[in-house]
Amino acid sequence: QVQLVESGGGLVQAGGSLRLSCTASESTFNLNAIGWYRQALGKQRELVAVFNSGATINYADAVKGRFTVSRDNTKNTVALQMTSLKPEDTAVYYCYAEKLYSDATKYYFWGQGTQVTVSS
């Protein structure tokens, strides 16, 4: 079981910046993927930015050029730097991790979520 704890959400005006952080309960070296999803009210959860196996990064088209995901394997953390925020970025942001076990079973883990609200 991988526990993920997010921090850093809040209220910001359009055009502003926020930084989210997520700390994993075990080494991020052990994780097949780690990153961020979000879910706006009444919408499905969607990928924001995720490090995949092989260290490639997937960004949602809506955040490319504005959001940057980073990881620190020495601290077991992944961060999301969000700039030029827009009201449509308002959502609950979830830290996400994927772990592949030796029997090829893949498990998915989620943080509790942190609210980001962007006012116009």
Backbone bond lengths (Angstrom), bond angles and torsions (degrees), N, CA, C in turn:
res aa  C-N    CA-C-N  psi(-1)  N-CA   C-N-CA  omega(-1)  CA-C   N-CA-C  phi
1 Q - - - 1.457 - - 1.523 109.15 -
2 V 1.311 116.68 123.20 1.460 122.24 177.67 1.520 107.90 -102.70
3 Q 1.319 116.00 124.58 1.465 119.84 176.56 1.516 109.66 -99.52
4 L 1.324 115.01 137.87 1.452 121.67 -178.08 1.521 108.96 -125.14
5 V 1.310 116.94 128.82 1.463 121.56 -178.46 1.520 108.91 -123.50
6 E 1.346 115.10 119.33 1.464 120.72 -178.98 1.516 110.92 -96.06
7 S 1.310 114.92 158.36 1.457 121.53 172.02 1.518 108.25 -154.51
8 G 1.344 115.57 161.25 1.456 119.55 171.66 1.506 116.52 108.14
9 G 1.318 119.40 -1.28 1.456 119.14 178.98 1.514 111.38 -72.40
10 G 1.334 116.11 177.48 1.455 120.22 178.28 1.507 112.39 158.66
11 L 1.326 114.20 -165.17 1.466 122.31 -178.49 1.521 108.95 -106.61
12 V 1.323 115.83 132.40 1.459 120.35 -179.47 1.525 108.66 -144.61
13 Q 1.305 116.35 151.25 1.463 120.19 177.19 1.531 110.19 -79.17
14 A 1.312 114.96 154.74 1.462 120.04 176.99 1.529 109.96 -55.25
15 G 1.322 114.71 137.03 1.455 120.52 -176.99 1.515 113.58 93.66
16 G 1.320 116.18 -11.88 1.457 121.03 -178.28 1.512 113.09 -83.78
17 S 1.322 114.89 -173.94 1.459 121.76 -176.39 1.528 110.27 -131.69
18 L 1.323 114.13 152.28 1.462 121.87 173.18 1.520 107.79 -145.32
19 R 1.320 114.71 153.77 1.458 120.24 176.08 1.518 108.39 -125.60
20 L 1.324 115.54 124.45 1.462 121.59 175.33 1.517 109.25 -102.43
21 S 1.325 114.75 147.66 1.454 119.84 178.03 1.525 109.41 -133.22
22 C 1.304 115.15 147.92 1.470 121.24 179.03 1.519 108.06 -136.77
23 T 1.328 115.18 130.57 1.463 120.90 177.31 1.516 109.34 -112.15
24 A 1.313 115.41 127.72 1.464 121.20 178.79 1.527 110.58 -93.62
25 S 1.332 115.24 152.39 1.469 120.40 -176.69 1.519 112.98 -81.01
26 E 1.333 116.11 -5.84 1.453 119.08 175.51 1.512 109.23 -142.23
27 S 1.318 115.13 173.98 1.450 119.56 -175.08 1.531 111.31 -60.07
28 T 1.318 114.92 131.94 1.463 119.31 177.60 1.530 111.76 -69.04
29 F 1.317 116.74 -13.12 1.469 120.12 173.29 1.525 110.75 -63.04
30 N 1.341 116.37 -27.99 1.458 121.02 -177.38 1.519 113.47 -81.28
31 L 1.317 116.53 -6.72 1.459 120.44 -172.22 1.525 111.48 -97.28
32 N 1.311 115.00 137.31 1.456 121.20 179.79 1.524 111.44 -73.64
33 A 1.326 115.27 -29.94 1.458 120.94 179.11 1.527 108.49 -156.14
34 I 1.319 115.77 151.10 1.463 120.62 175.40 1.507 108.22 -154.87
35 G 1.326 115.67 144.32 1.459 118.13 -179.88 1.508 111.55 169.51
36 W 1.344 114.85 -146.53 1.462 121.08 -170.35 1.524 112.28 -134.32
37 Y 1.320 113.82 140.12 1.451 123.75 169.20 1.522 107.17 -123.33
38 R 1.320 116.38 168.25 1.456 121.11 174.01 1.515 110.66 -144.57
39 Q 1.321 114.27 156.95 1.464 120.15 178.15 1.514 109.00 -140.00
40 A 1.311 115.86 114.46 1.459 121.58 175.44 1.516 109.08 -84.40
41 L 1.315 115.35 158.57 1.456 120.90 -178.28 1.518 110.64 -58.23
42 G 1.313 116.52 125.04 1.450 121.25 177.81 1.517 114.91 79.84
43 K 1.327 117.30 6.06 1.464 120.72 -178.74 1.525 110.34 -122.13
44 Q 1.327 114.48 165.52 1.459 119.73 178.01 1.523 111.07 -77.04
45 R 1.303 115.22 155.03 1.453 120.30 175.68 1.531 108.55 -67.24
46 E 1.334 115.77 137.69 1.451 119.85 -176.71 1.524 111.23 -134.41
47 L 1.313 114.15 152.17 1.463 119.97 178.27 1.525 109.70 -68.35
48 V 1.329 115.35 138.92 1.460 121.44 173.65 1.532 108.91 -107.59
49 A 1.327 115.79 -59.96 1.467 120.78 179.66 1.516 108.29 -159.96
50 V 1.307 116.13 128.02 1.464 120.54 -176.21 1.516 110.05 -139.51
51 F 1.343 115.62 134.21 1.456 121.79 167.63 1.522 107.32 -80.59
52 N 1.326 115.74 124.46 1.455 120.11 176.77 1.527 110.05 -99.55
53 S 1.333 116.04 173.82 1.461 120.02 175.50 1.528 108.01 -60.31
54 G 1.296 116.19 141.12 1.452 119.89 -175.19 1.510 112.22 89.23
55 A 1.350 115.24 3.33 1.472 121.76 175.06 1.516 113.48 68.60
56 T 1.322 118.72 16.13 1.464 119.12 171.91 1.521 108.95 -78.03
57 I 1.320 116.15 156.25 1.460 121.21 -179.02 1.520 109.36 -121.44
58 N 1.312 115.50 132.61 1.464 121.33 172.15 1.521 108.83 -103.94
59 Y 1.310 116.49 125.98 1.458 121.85 173.72 1.533 108.91 -114.19
60 A 1.325 115.70 142.52 1.454 119.05 170.01 1.520 108.80 -66.82
61 D 1.325 117.00 143.59 1.463 120.18 179.73 1.536 111.20 -56.72
62 A 1.338 116.26 -34.39 1.464 120.47 -175.52 1.527 113.23 -66.89
63 V 1.345 117.18 -17.38 1.473 118.82 -175.73 1.529 112.30 -116.34
64 K 1.304 118.13 -5.26 1.464 120.75 -179.21 1.519 110.81 -57.63
65 G 1.322 114.68 133.00 1.457 120.18 -179.85 1.526 113.59 86.35
66 R 1.339 117.05 -11.19 1.472 120.11 -179.81 1.525 112.12 -116.76
67 F 1.322 116.23 -34.29 1.469 121.38 -178.22 1.519 109.29 -109.71
68 T 1.328 114.94 145.96 1.466 120.65 176.32 1.522 109.03 -133.55
69 V 1.320 115.98 127.25 1.458 120.70 176.73 1.526 108.70 -100.55
70 S 1.320 115.18 141.75 1.462 119.90 178.81 1.524 108.57 -142.87
71 R 1.316 115.05 160.42 1.461 118.88 179.10 1.514 109.49 -138.02
72 D 1.326 114.63 151.06 1.455 121.41 175.39 1.515 106.82 -128.11
73 N 1.320 115.80 100.65 1.471 119.94 -175.70 1.524 112.56 -69.68
74 T 1.326 117.34 -17.94 1.465 119.11 178.07 1.522 111.38 -76.82
75 K 1.333 115.47 -22.76 1.467 120.10 -179.37 1.526 112.40 -112.16
76 N 1.336 116.17 0.01 1.468 121.53 -179.44 1.523 111.62 59.29
77 T 1.310 116.32 41.77 1.457 120.41 -177.82 1.527 111.67 -124.56
78 V 1.309 113.78 154.61 1.463 121.52 170.45 1.521 106.46 -133.63
79 A 1.317 116.01 138.24 1.453 120.89 -176.33 1.521 110.11 -124.35
80 L 1.320 114.82 156.17 1.463 121.23 176.25 1.527 107.53 -129.57
81 Q 1.310 116.48 110.07 1.453 121.80 176.14 1.520 107.69 -91.62
82 M 1.328 116.08 120.06 1.458 121.39 -176.53 1.520 108.77 -114.67
83 T 1.308 116.63 124.44 1.456 121.96 178.36 1.527 109.61 -125.04
84 S 1.319 115.45 166.91 1.475 121.48 180.00 1.519 110.72 47.84
85 L 1.311 115.41 47.76 1.455 120.12 -175.33 1.522 111.52 -65.57
86 K 1.331 114.00 146.65 1.459 122.34 -179.25 1.525 109.27 -121.88
87 P 1.328 116.79 156.07 1.472 118.31 177.77 1.533 112.52 -54.86
88 E 1.313 117.28 -32.31 1.470 119.86 -179.83 1.525 112.98 -72.54
89 D 1.323 118.30 -5.40 1.457 121.33 172.52 1.529 112.00 -82.86
90 T 1.322 116.34 -6.83 1.462 120.46 179.00 1.515 110.26 -60.90
91 A 1.329 116.14 125.46 1.462 121.54 -176.46 1.526 108.88 -177.89
92 V 1.320 114.63 170.71 1.460 120.40 166.01 1.523 106.66 -89.20
93 Y 1.307 115.93 126.81 1.463 121.70 -178.18 1.527 108.61 -101.77
94 Y 1.335 114.78 130.64 1.449 121.62 -176.46 1.528 110.62 -116.65
95 C 1.300 115.10 133.12 1.456 119.99 169.33 1.525 107.86 -77.48
96 Y 1.316 115.68 142.11 1.462 121.85 -173.71 1.518 109.43 -133.52
97 A 1.314 115.74 140.96 1.457 119.42 174.56 1.514 109.97 -142.36
98 E 1.303 114.36 149.56 1.457 121.35 179.93 1.522 107.39 -128.64
99 K 1.332 116.01 132.95 1.457 119.37 -179.70 1.510 109.98 -127.55
100 L 1.317 115.58 133.17 1.454 122.35 178.96 1.526 107.90 -103.92
101 Y 1.322 116.40 119.30 1.461 120.33 -178.68 1.525 110.79 -90.05
102 S 1.331 115.45 169.21 1.469 121.05 -172.66 1.521 112.48 -62.92
103 D 1.339 117.34 -24.15 1.467 119.92 178.60 1.523 111.49 -89.41
104 A 1.308 116.69 14.09 1.471 124.22 177.65 1.523 112.48 74.88
105 T 1.311 117.23 8.63 1.465 120.29 175.38 1.520 109.29 -77.48
106 K 1.308 115.72 135.75 1.462 121.07 -179.70 1.517 108.27 -111.36
107 Y 1.342 115.36 131.09 1.456 120.76 177.13 1.520 109.74 -119.07
108 Y 1.311 114.87 150.52 1.456 121.75 -179.21 1.524 109.42 -119.00
109 F 1.316 116.52 138.04 1.460 121.45 -177.22 1.523 109.60 -129.50
110 W 1.324 114.40 148.03 1.468 120.82 -177.82 1.514 110.34 -131.66
111 G 1.323 116.20 145.10 1.447 121.05 169.80 1.516 109.88 -78.16
112 Q 1.322 115.58 -179.26 1.470 120.17 -176.88 1.521 112.13 -81.07
113 G 1.317 116.89 -13.79 1.457 120.76 178.83 1.519 112.55 94.35
114 T 1.323 114.82 147.16 1.466 120.60 176.21 1.524 108.40 -136.00
115 Q 1.326 115.82 134.26 1.469 120.73 -174.34 1.528 110.10 -80.51
116 V 1.317 115.06 132.03 1.466 122.67 170.54 1.520 107.37 -119.36
117 T 1.325 116.21 122.74 1.458 121.53 179.42 1.520 108.95 -123.15
118 V 1.321 115.90 124.75 1.462 121.81 -179.59 1.527 107.83 -113.23
119 S 1.314 115.45 117.68 1.469 120.18 -178.90 1.524 110.20 -92.44
120 S 1.323 114.38 147.70 1.479 119.04 -178.37 1.518 111.55 -89.56
